[in-house]
Amino acid sequence: MTTSTSTSTKFGKVIRRITVALVLLLLVLVFALWIKPPEILRVGANYSAKIVCSNVFLAGRDPDEVLRSDVQAPGVALLHFMRVSVDRERRVVRAGLFGFIGDGLAVARTSTGCAVVPDGNLDFALHVGSVPTHPADAQAGTALAAPVPPATAPISTPAVTGARAKAGTSTDTVTGADAEIAANADPGTKWPDGSAVATSAALDRLLADDTLAGPGMRAIVVVHHGRIVAERYAAGFSATTPLLGWSMTKSVVAGLVGILIKDGRLALDQSAGWPMPGGGRERIRIADLLGMSSGLRFNEAYGAVSDVTRMLYLQPDMAGFARAQPLLHPAGEFWSYSSGSANILSRIVQDAAGALGAAYPTERLFKPLGMTSAVIEADEDGTLVGSSYMYATARDWAKYGLFLQQDGVWRGQEMLPRGYVAMMASPVAASGGEYGHGLVWLWGSDAVTPGKNPDAAFEIPADIFWMEGHDGQSTAVIPSLQLVVVRLGLTPSSDHYHPQPLVKAILDAAGS
């Protein structure tokens, strides 16, 4: 009996020692993660802080709901353990694994939305307005293109049709009084000049089909012949809820470049600003960036820490990071989708905009079109994140789609050079016809067979082009039918949703 008790006591001591050792080991591990979290945890924490920040301060949503439905629901295991805190007075959001590992930090600023603060320099991030118009250090790879003399010739593209072909189209830009009218239109006035809409009962019934709308749908807006003819919103969302377009933002950047070209501040064949000699990078033109053919290395994979996730969640200067990537192919010869290229263009846009800087999209595009909800968010250093971060209501996204459908004409005014939208929607040869020269897709999603356009199976008109974004964002523009279809939501690729059946059904129902 004594031997049995002694053995039991010894065994108990061993168990206790092992338990203490394991607890100490766990504490050491947690401490190490807290002191120096790995990049994957920092990406997750900054992503969580950023998404919550934007949806709270731009869209007015509840932070707990955003954490549950936008951050944790899509299925990334790591994000299920993220916790956030929101300081509404300072407009700061912090996030971390279990609430304290990862140092996730984002700040909401007055005119440029929320910014990730990956270096933790909150005082700087709170007060930064925009990057200086002329970067100071060209040798660091941030020297950008200077304005060029006004261009008088139109963009060389196929013949322009549609709105611009109608008589009485002016070549003046939309500024001043027209911008004020657009921004302050009578709500009783029909959209797009006001907010009144008259939808079609047949199309509304079609949008009620959950299979066509897709899982995670938050908003659908259909524009035909310049008017909203159908729309649908998920519970908790409405016509006034700003929604993230992710990479649809890239197509907006292309429009801003076009406005600057019309202003004579940029040119397509202009150098993108690398110093001479630049190991071949000095040959990169603005046109190469617009066509995703810069030749710069950029890993767009989202599964782990890649160039794109590092840029968006670990870099205070996203454009500088993208510009520093090595050249893998001669400029203009190889197509590779790159969010880095869009952010380089964003920096070029701001520099060419002069004193307006980061306010250029608002003053020269959003106000004239009456896109009062639209905000392109900036990174910590103040450069607009043109690759990914524009928030706008579905109706305002539809206005931009209508603007492109009308060939860059708004309220009878030419805002883009003649032929510019046709150039945007002309194929980049190296993409196999899949992508356009102006940050738009010529094929819809699910282009899995090389050389085969998935839209063809749905008999969608050949002049369609798409603005597309992460998690199921899309805007289909069909100029020949004067049709725009915006679909926004939270629909991970694992759901295998594609918008072509929706567009096809709308085409059939509308009798187009």
C-alpha positions as CSV (number, residue, x, y, z in Angstrom):
1,M,0.0,0.0,0.0
2,T,2.8,2.4,0.9
3,T,4.6,1.6,-2.4
4,S,1.4,2.3,-4.4
5,T,0.9,5.6,-2.7
6,S,4.6,6.6,-3.2
7,T,4.3,5.7,-6.9
8,S,1.1,7.7,-7.2
9,T,2.7,10.7,-5.5
10,K,5.8,10.6,-7.8
11,F,3.6,10.2,-10.9
12,G,1.5,13.3,-9.7
13,K,4.7,15.3,-9.3
14,V,5.8,14.4,-12.8
15,I,2.5,15.4,-14.2
16,R,2.6,18.7,-12.3
17,R,6.1,19.4,-13.5
18,I,5.2,18.6,-17.1
19,T,2.1,20.9,-16.8
20,V,4.1,23.7,-15.4
21,A,6.8,23.3,-18.1
22,L,4.1,23.3,-20.8
23,V,2.4,26.4,-19.4
24,L,5.8,28.2,-19.2
25,L,6.6,27.1,-22.7
26,L,3.2,28.4,-23.9
27,L,3.7,31.7,-22.1
28,V,7.2,32.1,-23.7
29,L,5.6,31.4,-27.1
30,V,2.8,33.9,-26.5
31,F,5.4,36.5,-25.3
32,A,7.5,35.9,-28.4
33,L,4.5,36.3,-30.7
34,W,3.6,39.5,-28.9
35,I,7.1,40.9,-29.1
36,K,7.7,39.9,-32.7
37,P,4.7,38.6,-34.4
38,P,5.3,36.8,-37.8
39,E,4.2,38.6,-40.9
40,I,1.2,36.3,-41.4
41,L,-0.2,37.4,-38.1
42,R,0.6,41.1,-38.8
43,V,-1.2,40.8,-42.2
44,G,-4.3,39.3,-40.5
45,A,-4.3,41.8,-37.7
46,N,-3.9,44.8,-40.0
47,Y,-6.5,43.4,-42.4
48,S,-9.0,43.1,-39.5
49,A,-8.3,46.6,-38.3
50,K,-8.6,48.1,-41.7
51,I,-11.9,46.3,-42.7
52,V,-13.5,47.2,-39.4
53,C,-12.3,50.8,-39.5
54,S,-13.6,51.5,-43.0
55,N,-17.0,49.9,-42.4
56,V,-17.5,51.7,-39.1
57,F,-16.3,55.2,-40.1
58,L,-17.3,55.2,-43.8
59,A,-20.3,52.9,-43.9
60,G,-21.6,53.5,-40.3
61,R,-21.8,49.8,-39.5
62,D,-21.5,48.0,-36.2
63,P,-17.9,46.9,-35.5
64,D,-18.9,43.6,-33.9
65,E,-21.1,42.8,-36.9
66,V,-18.3,43.7,-39.3
67,L,-15.9,41.5,-37.4
68,R,-18.3,38.6,-37.6
69,S,-19.5,38.9,-41.1
70,D,-16.8,40.6,-43.0
71,V,-13.6,39.5,-41.3
72,Q,-14.3,36.1,-39.8
73,A,-17.1,34.6,-41.9
74,P,-15.2,34.2,-45.2
75,G,-13.4,31.1,-43.7
76,V,-9.8,32.0,-43.1
77,A,-9.1,30.1,-39.9
78,L,-6.6,32.7,-38.5
79,L,-9.1,35.5,-38.7
80,H,-11.6,33.6,-36.4
81,F,-9.3,34.5,-33.5
82,M,-9.0,38.2,-34.2
83,R,-10.4,40.7,-31.8
84,V,-10.8,44.4,-32.4
85,S,-11.3,47.6,-30.3
86,V,-12.6,50.8,-31.7
87,D,-11.7,54.3,-30.3
88,R,-14.4,56.4,-31.8
89,E,-13.1,59.6,-30.3
90,R,-9.6,59.2,-31.9
91,R,-11.0,57.3,-34.9
92,V,-8.6,54.5,-34.3
93,V,-9.1,50.7,-34.6
94,R,-6.7,48.1,-33.1
95,A,-6.8,44.4,-33.8
96,G,-4.9,41.3,-32.9
97,L,-4.9,37.6,-32.4
98,F,-6.9,37.2,-29.2
99,G,-6.9,40.9,-29.1
100,F,-3.2,41.6,-28.4
101,I,-0.9,39.7,-30.9
102,G,-0.2,41.2,-34.3
103,D,-0.3,44.9,-33.6
104,G,-3.1,45.6,-36.1
105,L,-3.7,49.3,-36.3
106,A,-5.9,51.5,-38.6
107,V,-6.9,55.2,-38.4
108,A,-9.8,57.0,-40.0
109,R,-8.9,60.3,-41.6
110,T,-11.2,63.1,-42.7
111,S,-11.0,63.0,-46.5
112,T,-9.2,59.8,-47.4
113,G,-11.0,57.2,-45.2
114,C,-9.1,54.5,-43.2
115,A,-5.4,53.7,-43.5
116,V,-3.4,50.8,-42.1
117,V,-0.6,51.9,-39.9
118,P,1.9,49.0,-40.2
119,D,4.9,50.8,-38.6
120,G,2.8,51.9,-35.6
121,N,3.5,55.6,-36.2
122,L,0.0,56.7,-35.2
123,D,0.9,60.4,-34.6
124,F,2.2,60.7,-38.1
125,A,-0.7,58.7,-39.6
126,L,-3.3,60.8,-37.8
127,H,-2.0,64.1,-39.2
128,V,-0.8,63.2,-42.7
129,G,-2.8,64.8,-45.5
130,S,-1.1,63.7,-48.7
131,V,2.4,62.9,-49.9
132,P,4.1,66.1,-51.2
133,T,3.4,66.7,-54.9
134,H,7.1,66.3,-55.8
135,P,8.8,63.4,-54.0
136,A,12.1,64.4,-52.5
137,D,14.2,61.3,-53.2
138,A,14.3,60.2,-56.8
139,Q,17.1,57.7,-56.0
140,A,14.8,55.8,-53.7
141,G,12.7,54.9,-56.6
142,T,9.8,57.3,-56.0
143,A,10.5,59.9,-58.7
144,L,7.4,60.2,-60.8
145,A,6.3,61.6,-64.1
146,A,6.1,65.4,-64.6
147,P,3.2,67.1,-66.4
148,V,3.5,67.2,-70.2
149,P,2.4,69.8,-72.7
150,P,-1.4,69.7,-73.5
151,A,-2.2,67.0,-76.0
152,T,-4.5,68.1,-78.8
153,A,-4.9,64.8,-80.7
154,P,-7.5,62.2,-79.7
155,I,-6.5,58.8,-78.3
156,S,-5.9,56.5,-81.3
157,T,-8.6,53.8,-81.0
158,P,-11.4,52.4,-83.0
159,A,-14.2,54.7,-84.0
160,V,-16.3,56.1,-81.0
161,T,-20.0,55.3,-80.9
162,G,-22.8,55.8,-78.4
163,A,-23.3,59.0,-76.3
164,R,-20.3,61.0,-77.7
165,A,-21.5,60.4,-81.3
166,K,-24.7,62.4,-80.6
167,A,-24.9,65.9,-81.7
168,G,-24.1,68.7,-79.3
169,T,-21.4,67.0,-77.3
170,S,-19.1,69.6,-75.7
171,T,-15.4,69.2,-75.2
172,D,-15.4,71.2,-72.0
173,T,-14.6,69.6,-68.7
174,V,-17.3,69.3,-66.0
175,T,-16.4,71.8,-63.3
176,G,-17.9,74.7,-61.3
177,A,-21.6,75.1,-61.6
178,D,-22.1,71.6,-63.2
179,A,-20.3,70.0,-60.3
180,E,-22.4,71.8,-57.8
181,I,-25.6,70.8,-59.6
182,A,-24.5,67.2,-59.7
183,A,-23.6,67.2,-56.0
184,N,-26.8,68.9,-54.8
185,A,-29.4,67.6,-57.1
186,D,-33.1,67.6,-56.1
187,P,-33.8,64.2,-54.6
188,G,-37.1,64.2,-56.5
189,T,-35.2,64.3,-59.8
190,K,-34.6,61.0,-61.5
191,W,-31.3,59.3,-61.1
192,P,-28.5,59.9,-62.0
193,D,-29.2,63.7,-61.6
194,G,-31.2,63.0,-58.5
195,S,-32.1,60.0,-56.4
196,A,-35.6,59.1,-57.7
197,V,-35.8,55.7,-59.4
198,A,-38.6,53.8,-61.1
199,T,-37.8,50.1,-61.3
200,S,-39.3,47.4,-63.5
201,A,-41.4,44.9,-61.6
202,A,-40.2,42.1,-63.9
203,L,-36.5,42.9,-63.4
204,D,-37.0,43.3,-59.6
205,R,-38.5,39.8,-59.5
206,L,-35.5,38.5,-61.5
207,L,-33.1,40.1,-59.0
208,A,-35.0,38.4,-56.2
209,D,-33.6,35.0,-57.5
210,D,-30.9,34.1,-55.0
211,T,-29.2,31.9,-57.4
212,L,-28.7,34.7,-59.9
213,A,-27.8,37.2,-57.1
214,G,-25.3,34.8,-55.6
215,P,-24.4,34.0,-52.0
216,G,-23.3,37.0,-50.0
217,M,-25.0,39.5,-52.3
218,R,-25.3,43.0,-50.7
219,A,-26.4,45.2,-53.6
220,I,-27.3,44.9,-57.3
221,V,-28.1,47.9,-59.5
222,V,-29.2,47.7,-63.1
223,V,-28.9,50.8,-65.4
224,H,-30.5,50.7,-68.8
225,H,-30.6,53.7,-71.2
226,G,-29.2,55.9,-68.4
227,R,-31.8,55.1,-65.7
228,I,-31.9,52.6,-62.8
229,V,-34.4,50.0,-63.9
230,A,-33.9,47.5,-61.0
231,E,-32.1,47.2,-57.8
232,R,-31.9,44.9,-54.8
233,Y,-30.2,45.2,-51.4
234,A,-29.5,42.6,-48.7
235,A,-30.8,43.0,-45.2
236,G,-28.7,45.5,-43.3
237,F,-27.7,47.3,-46.5
238,S,-29.4,50.0,-48.6
239,A,-29.0,52.5,-51.4
240,T,-27.0,54.7,-49.0
241,T,-24.5,52.1,-47.8
242,P,-21.0,52.6,-49.1
243,L,-19.5,49.3,-50.2
244,L,-15.9,48.3,-51.0
245,G,-15.2,47.6,-54.7
246,W,-11.8,46.1,-54.1
247,S,-10.1,45.9,-57.5
248,M,-12.9,47.8,-59.3
249,T,-11.0,50.8,-57.9
250,K,-8.3,50.1,-60.5
251,S,-10.8,51.0,-63.3
252,V,-11.5,54.3,-61.6
253,V,-7.8,55.1,-61.5
254,A,-7.7,54.6,-65.3
255,G,-10.5,57.2,-65.6
256,L,-8.4,59.6,-63.5
257,V,-5.5,59.1,-65.8
258,G,-7.7,59.9,-68.7
259,I,-8.9,63.1,-67.1
260,L,-5.3,64.2,-66.6
261,I,-4.5,63.3,-70.2
262,K,-7.3,65.6,-71.3
263,D,-6.0,68.3,-69.0
264,G,-2.6,68.0,-70.7
265,R,-0.9,66.8,-67.5
266,L,-0.1,63.2,-68.6
267,A,0.3,61.2,-71.8
268,L,0.0,57.5,-72.5
269,D,3.6,57.2,-73.9
270,Q,5.1,59.2,-71.1
271,S,7.7,57.7,-68.9
272,A,6.4,56.4,-65.6
273,G,9.3,58.2,-63.9
274,W,12.1,55.8,-63.1
275,P,15.5,57.6,-63.3
276,M,18.0,56.9,-66.0
277,P,19.6,54.4,-66.0
278,G,17.1,52.2,-64.3
279,G,18.0,48.7,-65.5
280,G,15.2,48.8,-68.1
281,R,12.6,50.2,-65.7
282,E,13.1,53.7,-67.2
283,R,11.4,52.4,-70.4
284,I,8.1,51.7,-68.5
285,R,5.4,54.0,-69.8
286,I,2.1,55.0,-68.3
287,A,0.4,52.9,-71.0
288,D,2.4,49.8,-69.7
289,L,1.1,50.3,-66.2
290,L,-2.5,50.8,-67.5
291,G,-2.2,47.5,-69.4
292,M,-0.6,45.5,-66.6
293,S,2.5,45.1,-68.8
294,S,5.2,46.9,-66.8
295,G,7.4,43.8,-66.6
296,L,7.9,44.4,-62.8
297,R,7.7,41.4,-60.6
298,F,4.6,41.3,-58.4
299,N,3.1,38.2,-56.8
300,E,-0.7,38.7,-56.6
301,A,-1.5,35.5,-54.6
302,Y,-3.7,36.1,-51.6
303,G,-3.2,32.7,-49.8
304,A,-0.2,33.8,-47.7
305,V,2.2,36.7,-47.3
306,S,2.8,37.7,-50.9
307,D,3.7,41.0,-52.7
308,V,0.1,42.1,-52.7
309,T,-0.7,41.3,-49.0
310,R,2.7,42.7,-47.9
311,M,1.9,45.9,-49.8
312,L,-1.6,46.3,-48.5
313,Y,-1.0,45.4,-44.9
314,L,2.7,45.8,-44.1
315,Q,3.9,48.8,-46.1
316,P,3.2,52.5,-45.1
317,D,4.2,53.6,-48.7
318,M,2.5,51.1,-51.1
319,A,3.5,52.9,-54.3
320,G,7.1,53.0,-53.2
321,F,7.1,49.3,-52.4
322,A,5.6,48.5,-55.9
323,R,8.1,50.7,-57.7
324,A,11.1,49.0,-55.9
325,Q,10.2,45.6,-57.4
326,P,12.7,44.2,-59.9
327,L,12.1,44.1,-63.6
328,L,11.5,40.5,-64.8
329,H,10.4,41.3,-68.4
330,P,11.0,44.1,-70.9
331,A,8.4,46.8,-70.5
332,G,5.3,46.3,-72.7
333,E,6.0,42.7,-73.6
334,F,4.6,40.5,-70.8
335,W,1.2,40.7,-69.2
336,S,0.8,40.0,-65.5
337,Y,-2.0,41.3,-63.2
338,S,-0.5,43.6,-60.6
339,S,-2.1,45.6,-57.9
340,G,1.3,47.3,-57.5
341,S,0.9,48.8,-61.0
342,A,-2.4,50.5,-60.0
343,N,-0.8,52.0,-56.9
344,I,2.2,53.3,-58.9
345,L,-0.4,55.0,-61.1
346,S,-2.2,56.4,-58.1
347,R,1.0,58.1,-57.1
348,I,1.5,59.5,-60.6
349,V,-2.1,60.8,-60.6
350,Q,-1.6,62.6,-57.3
351,D,1.7,64.2,-58.4
352,A,0.3,65.3,-61.8
353,A,-2.7,66.7,-60.0
354,G,-0.6,69.5,-58.5
355,A,-2.1,71.3,-55.5
356,L,-5.2,69.1,-55.5
357,G,-3.2,66.0,-54.8
358,A,-5.3,63.3,-53.1
359,A,-8.4,65.5,-53.6
360,Y,-8.2,65.2,-57.3
361,P,-10.7,62.2,-57.6
362,T,-13.2,64.1,-55.6
363,E,-12.9,67.4,-57.3
364,R,-12.5,66.2,-60.9
365,L,-14.5,63.0,-61.0
366,F,-16.8,62.3,-58.0
367,K,-18.3,65.8,-57.7
368,P,-19.0,66.2,-61.4
369,L,-20.7,62.8,-61.5
370,G,-22.6,63.4,-58.2
371,M,-20.8,60.4,-56.6
372,T,-21.2,61.9,-53.2
373,S,-20.5,58.7,-51.3
374,A,-17.3,57.8,-53.1
375,V,-13.9,57.8,-51.3
376,I,-10.6,56.3,-52.4
377,E,-8.7,55.6,-49.2
378,A,-5.0,56.4,-48.8
379,D,-2.1,54.5,-47.3
380,E,-0.3,55.7,-44.2
381,D,1.9,58.0,-46.2
382,G,-1.0,59.5,-48.0
383,T,-1.0,57.9,-51.4
384,L,-4.4,56.8,-52.6
385,V,-4.7,53.0,-52.7
386,G,-6.0,52.8,-56.3
387,S,-5.5,49.1,-56.4
388,S,-8.1,48.2,-53.9
389,Y,-9.8,50.7,-51.6
390,M,-12.7,52.7,-53.0
391,Y,-15.9,52.7,-51.1
392,A,-19.1,54.0,-52.7
393,T,-22.8,53.1,-52.7
394,A,-24.0,50.7,-55.4
395,R,-25.7,53.6,-57.1
396,D,-22.5,55.6,-57.2
397,W,-20.6,52.6,-58.6
398,A,-23.3,52.5,-61.2
399,K,-22.7,56.2,-62.1
400,Y,-19.1,55.4,-62.8
401,G,-20.1,52.5,-65.0
402,L,-22.6,54.7,-66.8
403,F,-19.9,57.3,-67.3
404,L,-17.7,54.7,-69.1
405,Q,-20.8,53.4,-71.0
406,Q,-21.3,57.0,-72.2
407,D,-17.7,57.1,-73.4
408,G,-16.6,59.5,-70.7
409,V,-19.4,62.0,-71.3
410,W,-21.4,63.4,-68.4
411,R,-24.2,66.0,-68.7
412,G,-23.1,66.6,-72.2
413,Q,-19.6,67.4,-71.3
414,E,-16.5,65.4,-72.4
415,M,-14.4,64.5,-69.4
416,L,-12.1,62.0,-71.1
417,P,-10.2,62.3,-74.4
418,R,-12.0,61.1,-77.5
419,G,-11.5,57.4,-77.9
420,Y,-10.1,56.9,-74.4
421,V,-12.8,54.4,-73.2
422,A,-12.4,52.5,-76.4
423,M,-8.7,52.3,-75.7
424,M,-9.4,51.1,-72.1
425,A,-11.5,48.3,-73.6
426,S,-9.1,47.3,-76.3
427,P,-7.3,44.0,-75.6
428,V,-3.7,43.7,-74.4
429,A,-2.3,41.2,-76.8
430,A,-0.1,39.6,-74.2
431,S,-3.1,38.8,-72.0
432,G,-4.6,36.6,-74.7
433,G,-7.5,39.0,-75.1
434,E,-8.6,38.7,-71.5
435,Y,-7.6,42.2,-70.3
436,G,-7.9,45.7,-71.6
437,H,-5.4,48.6,-71.9
438,G,-7.2,50.6,-69.2
439,L,-7.4,48.4,-66.1
440,V,-10.6,46.6,-67.1
441,W,-11.4,43.0,-67.9
442,L,-12.7,42.0,-71.3
443,W,-13.8,38.6,-70.0
444,G,-15.9,38.0,-67.0
445,S,-14.9,35.7,-64.1
446,D,-14.2,32.0,-64.5
447,A,-11.8,32.4,-67.4
448,V,-10.2,29.1,-66.6
449,T,-9.6,27.8,-70.2
450,P,-6.7,29.6,-71.8
451,G,-7.8,31.5,-74.9
452,K,-11.5,30.9,-74.2
453,N,-13.8,33.7,-73.2
454,P,-16.4,32.4,-70.6
455,D,-18.8,35.2,-71.6
456,A,-19.3,33.6,-75.1
457,A,-21.3,30.7,-73.6
458,F,-24.0,33.2,-72.4
459,E,-24.2,35.1,-75.8
460,I,-23.3,38.3,-74.1
461,P,-22.4,41.1,-76.6
462,A,-18.8,41.2,-77.6
463,D,-18.3,44.9,-76.6
464,I,-18.9,44.1,-72.9
465,F,-16.1,45.0,-70.5
466,W,-15.9,44.4,-66.7
467,M,-14.7,46.1,-63.6
468,E,-14.1,43.3,-61.2
469,G,-13.0,43.0,-57.6
470,H,-12.1,40.5,-54.8
471,D,-15.0,38.6,-53.1
472,G,-17.5,38.9,-55.9
473,Q,-17.5,42.6,-56.9
474,S,-18.4,43.3,-60.5
475,T,-19.7,46.0,-62.9
476,A,-20.6,44.9,-66.4
477,V,-20.6,47.6,-69.0
478,I,-22.2,47.0,-72.4
479,P,-22.0,50.2,-74.5
480,S,-23.9,48.9,-77.5
481,L,-27.0,48.1,-75.3
482,Q,-26.6,51.1,-72.9
483,L,-26.6,48.6,-70.0
484,V,-24.6,48.6,-66.7
485,V,-25.0,45.9,-64.1
486,V,-23.4,46.4,-60.7
487,R,-23.2,43.5,-58.3
488,L,-21.5,43.9,-54.9
489,G,-21.2,41.5,-51.9
490,L,-19.0,39.3,-49.8
491,T,-18.7,36.2,-52.0
492,P,-15.4,34.4,-51.7
493,S,-14.1,32.6,-54.7
494,S,-14.7,29.3,-52.9
495,D,-18.4,29.9,-53.5
496,H,-17.8,29.6,-57.2
497,Y,-20.2,32.4,-58.1
498,H,-20.0,34.1,-61.5
499,P,-22.0,37.1,-62.7
500,Q,-22.6,36.1,-66.3
501,P,-25.9,34.3,-65.7
502,L,-27.2,37.4,-63.9
503,V,-26.2,39.6,-66.8
504,K,-27.7,37.2,-69.4
505,A,-31.0,37.0,-67.5
506,I,-31.2,40.8,-67.4
507,L,-30.4,41.0,-71.1
508,D,-33.3,38.5,-71.8
509,A,-35.7,40.2,-69.5
510,A,-34.9,43.7,-70.8
511,G,-35.4,42.6,-74.3
512,S,-32.0,43.9,-75.3
